[in-house]
């Protein structure tokens, strides 16, 4: 209850104070505004859950305020306050997105019931979003979330590859989810009941990686006080995942090639050949073909690994997934930190859509975690995000068609206070197209 933020907008002092007193006694956080203009100023700094708005006010009417609020934040619920003679206006307000209206005079119990109904409605909407996300989380491959065409192609490929025992090579930049894709292949394979064993090739120096991978016999070296199974043996019946395969040494590449050819190996210090049944999946953020040219990666090993291969898309190539991923991370970190942050503001989402995300999904996750930790309101704001945009670069010549389009788009964005949704409607294009043009023309949002 105490986390609900309510803004009262009424030009009558007695009405403002009476409403505030009732709501504060119920444990709500309340602010007041004497006009629609003052309300809009407050809404720039704070995200409110509920607005109580008088229909008839000096200056901006309640209906005008409703329209502006719903345009910038459709999830805010608005209750209209009206006298008997303005019921028709109140009904019009409900057609324009108001949740309900209260007819003067009304009692505190009537208001309390309506407020509680809205709170339950908002909580249910948030829970439904989470349940839908959880469902996708379970069914769309081990936390791999995405509605973009690029990710749908990856999901289809995983479904095709998973039932086989073929070796798979996954490429992609750091943070794109190569490990998640590998786990998804394992989980949807006939080996799903077996172990999924990860070998982080970049985490160990060569002599330790050898022991970690193949195991060792007691007494094989100074600290070998007991025989130890390596990760190859531990992966028997399951999947062996070589993460960052491009980091292993040339000598280890020879050992790995032999292992992939016959699945026979020796523990360090051992003399008995051992066999293991496992599937191999490898991942790399390096260009292995270029590494072959530079003689840092064996060509024969590359072809042994590259039976089936695919590349994980960069986040900047699947920006339509940013809202879905952000909501998932927001829900997770809000629960983890016990902070009641239930929404990402449209302005913050616009900033995220314009950003290039060099660190991909991992960087987005870290950004949302940081925003939840430092955020002070119920909504993530642009200032909460550790996002930095490149400086404005050159523009096309003044007499070019491109520059005419750029100037027009800039004008529409500024006229609509960088409300990308509204600007796209005015321009007659969808939001993703507008984001692409903003990026292409390097249009910067005014400070």
C-alpha positions as CSV (number, residue, x, y, z in Angstrom):
1,X,0.0,0.0,0.0
2,X,2.6,2.5,1.0
3,X,4.4,2.1,-2.3
4,X,1.5,3.4,-4.4
5,X,2.2,6.9,-5.6
6,X,-0.9,9.1,-6.2
7,X,-1.0,12.6,-7.7
8,X,-4.1,14.8,-7.0
9,X,-4.8,17.5,-9.6
10,X,-7.5,19.9,-8.6
11,X,-7.7,23.7,-8.5
12,X,-9.8,23.7,-5.3
13,X,-7.8,23.7,-2.1
14,X,-10.4,22.0,0.0
15,X,-10.8,19.1,-2.4
16,X,-7.0,18.7,-2.7
17,X,-6.4,18.6,1.0
18,X,-9.4,16.4,1.7
19,X,-8.4,13.8,-0.9
20,X,-4.7,13.9,0.3
21,X,-5.8,13.4,3.9
22,X,-7.9,10.4,3.1
23,X,-5.3,8.7,0.9
24,X,-2.4,9.4,3.3
25,X,-4.3,7.8,6.1
26,X,-4.6,4.7,4.0
27,X,-0.8,4.6,3.7
28,X,-0.3,6.0,0.2
29,X,2.3,8.4,-1.0
30,X,0.5,11.6,-2.2
31,X,1.5,14.7,-4.1
32,X,-0.8,17.6,-5.1
33,X,-0.9,19.9,-8.1
34,X,-3.2,23.0,-8.6
35,X,-3.3,22.7,-12.4
36,X,-2.7,20.4,-15.4
37,X,0.4,22.4,-16.2
38,X,1.9,21.8,-12.7
39,X,0.9,18.1,-12.9
40,X,2.9,17.7,-16.2
41,X,6.0,19.2,-14.5
42,X,5.7,16.8,-11.6
43,X,5.2,13.9,-14.0
44,X,8.5,14.6,-15.6
45,X,10.3,14.0,-12.3
46,X,8.2,11.2,-10.8
47,X,6.3,8.3,-12.1
48,X,2.9,8.1,-10.4
49,X,0.7,5.0,-10.3
50,X,-2.6,6.8,-10.1
51,X,-3.8,10.3,-10.9
52,X,-7.0,11.9,-9.5
53,X,-7.9,14.7,-11.9
54,X,-10.7,17.2,-11.7
55,X,-12.4,17.6,-15.1
56,X,-13.0,21.3,-14.9
57,X,-10.0,23.4,-14.0
58,X,-8.6,26.8,-15.0
59,X,-6.2,26.6,-17.9
60,X,-5.6,23.0,-19.0
61,X,-8.8,20.9,-18.6
62,X,-8.7,17.5,-17.0
63,X,-9.6,15.9,-20.3
64,X,-6.5,17.6,-22.0
65,X,-4.3,16.4,-19.1
66,X,-5.7,12.8,-19.4
67,X,-4.8,12.8,-23.1
68,X,-1.2,14.0,-22.6
69,X,-0.6,11.6,-19.7
70,X,-1.9,8.6,-21.6
71,X,0.2,9.5,-24.6
72,X,3.4,9.5,-22.6
73,X,2.6,6.7,-20.2
74,X,-0.4,4.5,-21.1
75,X,0.0,2.4,-17.9
76,X,-0.8,5.2,-15.5
77,X,-4.4,4.9,-14.3
78,X,-6.5,8.1,-14.1
79,X,-9.6,8.7,-12.1
80,X,-11.7,11.7,-13.2
81,X,-13.5,13.8,-10.6
82,X,-16.6,15.5,-11.8
83,X,-19.8,17.2,-10.8
84,X,-23.2,15.9,-11.9
85,X,-23.5,18.2,-14.8
86,X,-20.2,16.9,-16.4
87,X,-21.0,13.2,-16.5
88,X,-21.0,13.2,-20.3
89,X,-17.4,14.6,-20.2
90,X,-16.4,12.0,-17.7
91,X,-17.8,9.2,-20.0
92,X,-15.8,10.8,-22.9
93,X,-12.7,10.7,-20.6
94,X,-13.2,6.9,-20.0
95,X,-13.4,6.4,-23.8
96,X,-10.0,8.2,-23.9
97,X,-8.4,5.9,-21.3
98,X,-9.6,7.0,-17.9
99,X,-10.0,4.1,-15.5
100,X,-13.2,5.5,-13.9
101,X,-14.8,8.6,-12.5
102,X,-16.1,9.8,-9.2
103,X,-19.1,12.0,-8.9
104,X,-19.0,14.8,-6.4
105,X,-19.7,14.6,-3.5
106,X,-18.2,11.2,-2.7
107,X,-17.1,9.5,0.6
108,X,-13.7,8.2,1.5
109,X,-14.9,4.6,1.5
110,X,-16.0,4.9,-2.2
111,X,-12.6,6.3,-3.1
112,X,-10.7,3.7,-1.0
113,X,-12.5,0.8,-2.8
114,X,-11.7,2.3,-6.2
115,X,-8.0,2.9,-5.3
116,X,-7.7,-0.7,-4.0
117,X,-9.3,-2.1,-7.2
118,X,-6.7,-0.2,-9.3
119,X,-3.8,-1.4,-7.2
120,X,-5.0,-5.0,-7.6
121,X,-5.5,-4.5,-11.3
122,X,-2.0,-3.1,-11.7
123,X,-0.5,-5.9,-9.6
124,X,-2.3,-8.5,-11.7
125,X,-1.1,-6.9,-14.9
126,X,2.5,-7.0,-13.6
127,X,2.1,-10.6,-12.5
128,X,0.6,-11.7,-15.8
129,X,3.6,-10.1,-17.6
130,X,5.9,-12.0,-15.3
131,X,4.1,-15.3,-15.9
132,X,4.2,-14.8,-19.6
133,X,7.9,-14.1,-19.4
134,X,8.4,-17.1,-17.2
135,X,6.5,-19.3,-19.6
136,X,8.7,-18.1,-22.5
137,X,11.7,-18.5,-20.2
138,X,10.9,-22.2,-19.8
139,X,9.9,-22.9,-23.3
140,X,12.3,-20.7,-25.3
141,X,15.4,-22.5,-24.5
142,X,17.2,-22.0,-21.2
143,X,16.5,-18.3,-20.5
144,X,17.0,-17.4,-24.2
145,X,14.3,-14.8,-24.8
146,X,13.6,-13.1,-28.1
147,X,10.8,-12.3,-30.6
148,X,13.1,-10.9,-33.3
149,X,13.5,-12.7,-36.6
150,X,17.2,-13.3,-35.8
151,X,16.4,-15.1,-32.6
152,X,13.5,-17.1,-34.0
153,X,15.9,-18.4,-36.6
154,X,18.3,-19.4,-33.8
155,X,15.5,-21.2,-31.9
156,X,14.5,-23.1,-35.1
157,X,18.1,-24.1,-35.7
158,X,18.5,-25.3,-32.1
159,X,15.4,-27.5,-32.5
160,X,16.9,-29.0,-35.7
161,X,20.3,-29.6,-34.2
162,X,19.5,-30.7,-30.7
163,X,18.1,-34.2,-31.5
164,X,21.4,-35.1,-33.3
165,X,24.8,-36.0,-31.9
166,X,26.7,-33.7,-34.3
167,X,29.4,-31.4,-33.1
168,X,28.4,-27.8,-33.0
169,X,30.5,-24.6,-33.2
170,X,28.8,-21.4,-31.9
171,X,30.4,-18.1,-32.8
172,X,29.5,-14.6,-31.6
173,X,30.6,-11.6,-29.6
174,X,31.0,-11.7,-25.9
175,X,27.7,-11.4,-24.1
176,X,25.5,-12.7,-26.9
177,X,24.4,-15.9,-25.1
178,X,26.6,-18.6,-26.7
179,X,26.7,-20.5,-23.4
180,X,22.9,-20.4,-23.2
181,X,22.6,-21.7,-26.7
182,X,24.9,-24.6,-25.9
183,X,22.9,-25.5,-22.8
184,X,19.7,-25.3,-24.9
185,X,21.0,-27.8,-27.4
186,X,21.9,-30.1,-24.6
187,X,18.6,-29.7,-22.7
188,X,16.6,-30.5,-25.9
189,X,18.7,-33.5,-26.9
190,X,18.5,-37.2,-26.1
191,X,21.5,-36.5,-23.7
192,X,19.4,-34.1,-21.6
193,X,19.5,-36.5,-18.6
194,X,23.3,-36.7,-18.8
195,X,25.7,-34.0,-17.5
196,X,26.4,-30.7,-19.2
197,X,30.1,-30.1,-18.4
198,X,31.7,-26.8,-19.2
199,X,35.4,-26.4,-20.0
200,X,36.4,-22.7,-19.9
201,X,39.4,-22.8,-22.1
202,X,40.5,-19.3,-21.3
203,X,40.3,-19.7,-17.5
204,X,43.3,-22.1,-17.1
205,X,47.0,-22.0,-18.0
206,X,48.0,-24.9,-20.3
207,X,49.4,-27.3,-17.6
208,X,46.3,-26.9,-15.4
209,X,43.9,-27.2,-18.4
210,X,45.4,-30.5,-19.3
211,X,44.8,-31.9,-15.8
212,X,41.3,-30.3,-15.6
213,X,40.3,-31.8,-18.9
214,X,41.9,-35.3,-18.9
215,X,42.2,-35.8,-15.1
216,X,45.4,-37.2,-13.5
217,X,46.7,-40.2,-11.7
218,X,47.9,-40.1,-8.1
219,X,51.5,-39.0,-8.0
220,X,51.5,-37.7,-11.6
221,X,52.9,-34.4,-10.2
222,X,53.8,-32.9,-6.8
223,X,50.2,-31.9,-5.8
224,X,48.5,-35.0,-7.2
225,X,47.8,-36.7,-3.9
226,X,44.9,-38.7,-5.3
227,X,43.6,-39.8,-8.7
228,X,41.2,-37.3,-10.1
229,X,38.7,-37.7,-12.9
230,X,38.8,-35.0,-15.6
231,X,35.9,-33.2,-17.2
232,X,36.0,-35.6,-20.1
233,X,35.1,-38.5,-17.8
234,X,32.6,-36.4,-15.9
235,X,30.8,-35.6,-19.2
236,X,30.2,-39.4,-20.0
237,X,26.7,-39.8,-21.4
238,X,26.2,-36.0,-21.7
239,X,27.7,-32.9,-23.4
240,X,31.2,-31.4,-23.2
241,X,31.1,-27.7,-23.8
242,X,34.3,-26.0,-24.7
243,X,33.8,-22.3,-24.0
244,X,36.2,-19.9,-25.8
245,X,37.8,-22.7,-27.7
246,X,40.1,-20.2,-29.6
247,X,42.1,-19.7,-26.4
248,X,43.7,-23.1,-26.1
249,X,47.4,-23.6,-27.0
250,X,48.6,-25.3,-30.1
251,X,49.8,-28.3,-28.1
252,X,46.4,-28.7,-26.4
253,X,44.8,-28.4,-29.8
254,X,46.6,-31.6,-30.9
255,X,45.4,-33.5,-27.8
256,X,41.9,-32.2,-28.4
257,X,41.9,-33.3,-32.0
258,X,42.9,-36.8,-31.1
259,X,40.1,-36.9,-28.5
260,X,37.5,-35.8,-31.0
261,X,38.6,-38.4,-33.5
262,X,38.2,-41.5,-31.3
263,X,37.0,-40.4,-27.9
264,X,40.0,-42.1,-26.3
265,X,42.2,-40.3,-23.9
266,X,44.8,-40.8,-21.1
267,X,44.8,-39.2,-17.7
268,X,47.9,-37.2,-16.9
269,X,50.5,-39.7,-15.6
270,X,48.3,-42.6,-16.7
271,X,49.1,-45.5,-19.1
272,X,45.7,-47.0,-19.6
273,X,43.5,-45.7,-22.4
274,X,40.1,-44.5,-21.3
275,X,36.9,-44.1,-23.4
276,X,34.1,-41.6,-22.9
277,X,30.8,-41.1,-24.6
278,X,30.0,-37.4,-25.0
279,X,28.8,-34.8,-27.5
280,X,31.0,-31.8,-28.2
281,X,29.8,-28.2,-28.4
282,X,32.3,-25.4,-28.8
283,X,32.0,-21.6,-28.6
284,X,34.3,-18.8,-29.6
285,X,34.3,-15.0,-29.9
286,X,37.3,-15.2,-32.2
287,X,37.4,-15.5,-36.0
288,X,38.9,-19.0,-36.2
289,X,39.4,-18.8,-39.9
290,X,41.5,-15.7,-39.4
291,X,43.3,-17.5,-36.5
292,X,44.1,-20.3,-39.0
293,X,45.7,-17.8,-41.3
294,X,47.8,-16.5,-38.4
295,X,48.8,-20.0,-37.5
296,X,47.3,-19.8,-34.0
297,X,44.6,-22.4,-34.6
298,X,44.8,-25.7,-36.4
299,X,42.8,-26.1,-39.6
300,X,42.1,-29.8,-39.0
301,X,40.7,-29.1,-35.6
302,X,38.5,-26.3,-37.0
303,X,37.0,-28.6,-39.5
304,X,36.4,-31.2,-36.9
305,X,34.5,-28.7,-34.7
306,X,32.7,-27.0,-37.6
307,X,30.3,-29.7,-38.5
308,X,27.3,-27.5,-37.7
309,X,27.9,-23.9,-37.0
310,X,25.9,-20.7,-36.4
311,X,26.6,-17.2,-35.1
312,X,24.6,-15.6,-32.2
313,X,23.2,-12.2,-33.3
314,X,24.5,-9.1,-31.6
315,X,21.9,-7.2,-29.5
316,X,22.2,-4.2,-31.9
317,X,21.0,-6.5,-34.6
318,X,17.9,-7.6,-32.6
319,X,16.8,-4.3,-30.9
320,X,13.2,-5.3,-31.0
321,X,14.1,-7.8,-28.2
322,X,15.3,-5.0,-25.9
323,X,11.9,-4.3,-24.2
324,X,11.2,-8.0,-23.6
325,X,14.7,-8.6,-22.2
326,X,14.6,-5.5,-20.1
327,X,11.3,-6.4,-18.5
328,X,12.7,-9.9,-17.6
329,X,15.8,-8.4,-16.0
330,X,13.8,-5.7,-14.2
331,X,11.5,-8.2,-12.6
332,X,14.4,-10.4,-11.6
333,X,16.5,-7.6,-10.0
334,X,13.4,-5.9,-8.4
335,X,12.7,-9.1,-6.6
336,X,16.3,-9.8,-5.8
337,X,16.8,-6.3,-4.2
338,X,13.3,-6.1,-2.8
339,X,12.7,-2.7,-4.5
340,X,9.3,-1.9,-5.9
341,X,10.4,-0.8,-9.4
342,X,7.8,-2.1,-11.8
343,X,8.3,-0.1,-15.0
344,X,10.9,1.2,-17.4
345,X,9.9,4.8,-18.5
346,X,9.4,5.4,-22.2
347,X,12.3,7.9,-22.1
348,X,14.6,5.3,-20.7
349,X,13.5,2.7,-23.2
350,X,14.1,5.1,-26.0
351,X,17.6,5.6,-24.7
352,X,18.2,1.9,-24.6
353,X,16.8,1.5,-28.2
354,X,19.2,4.1,-29.5
355,X,22.3,2.7,-27.7
356,X,24.6,0.2,-29.6
357,X,25.2,-2.2,-26.7
358,X,28.8,-3.3,-27.5
359,X,28.6,-5.7,-24.5
360,X,25.3,-7.2,-25.9
361,X,22.7,-8.9,-23.7
362,X,25.2,-9.1,-20.8
363,X,25.7,-5.4,-20.8
364,X,21.9,-4.8,-20.9
365,X,21.5,-7.1,-17.9
366,X,24.2,-5.2,-16.0
367,X,22.6,-1.9,-17.0
368,X,19.2,-2.9,-15.6
369,X,20.7,-4.3,-12.4
370,X,22.5,-0.9,-11.9
371,X,19.4,1.0,-12.6
372,X,17.4,-1.0,-10.1
373,X,20.1,-0.5,-7.4
374,X,20.5,3.3,-7.9
375,X,16.9,4.1,-8.9
376,X,14.9,6.3,-6.5
377,X,11.4,6.1,-8.2
378,X,9.0,3.3,-9.1
379,X,10.1,3.6,-12.7
380,X,13.6,3.3,-14.3
381,X,14.6,6.8,-15.7
382,X,17.3,7.6,-18.3
383,X,19.5,9.0,-15.5
384,X,19.6,5.6,-13.9
385,X,21.1,3.9,-16.9
386,X,24.9,3.8,-17.5
387,X,24.5,4.6,-21.2
388,X,26.7,6.9,-23.2
389,X,25.9,7.9,-26.8
390,X,28.6,8.9,-29.3
391,X,29.0,12.6,-30.1
392,X,27.3,14.0,-33.1
393,X,29.3,13.4,-36.3
394,X,29.0,14.9,-39.8
395,X,25.7,15.5,-41.6
396,X,24.8,15.3,-45.3
397,X,25.1,18.4,-47.5
398,X,22.3,21.0,-46.8
399,X,20.8,20.6,-50.2
400,X,20.5,16.8,-50.1
401,X,17.3,14.8,-49.8
402,X,18.8,13.0,-46.9
403,X,19.4,16.2,-45.0
404,X,15.8,17.4,-45.7
405,X,14.5,14.2,-44.2
406,X,16.9,14.5,-41.3
407,X,15.8,18.1,-40.5
408,X,12.1,17.1,-40.7
409,X,12.6,14.1,-38.4
410,X,14.5,16.2,-36.0
411,X,11.8,18.8,-36.0
412,X,9.0,16.3,-35.3
413,X,11.0,14.7,-32.5
414,X,11.7,18.0,-30.8
415,X,8.1,19.2,-31.3
416,X,6.9,16.0,-29.5
417,X,9.6,16.2,-26.8
418,X,11.3,13.1,-28.2
419,X,8.2,10.9,-27.7
420,X,9.3,8.4,-30.3
421,X,5.9,6.6,-30.4
422,X,4.0,9.8,-31.2
423,X,6.6,11.0,-33.6
424,X,6.5,7.8,-35.6
425,X,2.7,8.1,-35.9
426,X,3.0,11.7,-37.2
427,X,5.8,10.6,-39.7
428,X,3.7,7.7,-40.8
429,X,6.4,5.1,-40.0
430,X,6.8,2.4,-37.3
431,X,9.0,2.9,-34.3
432,X,11.7,0.5,-35.4
433,X,12.0,2.5,-38.7
434,X,12.3,5.8,-36.8
435,X,15.0,4.4,-34.5
436,X,16.9,3.3,-37.6
437,X,16.7,6.8,-39.1
438,X,17.7,8.4,-35.8
439,X,20.8,6.2,-35.8
440,X,21.5,6.6,-39.5
441,X,21.3,10.4,-39.4
442,X,23.0,10.6,-36.0
443,X,20.2,12.7,-34.5
444,X,21.0,13.6,-30.9
445,X,18.4,14.2,-28.3
446,X,18.8,17.8,-26.8
447,X,20.3,17.9,-23.4
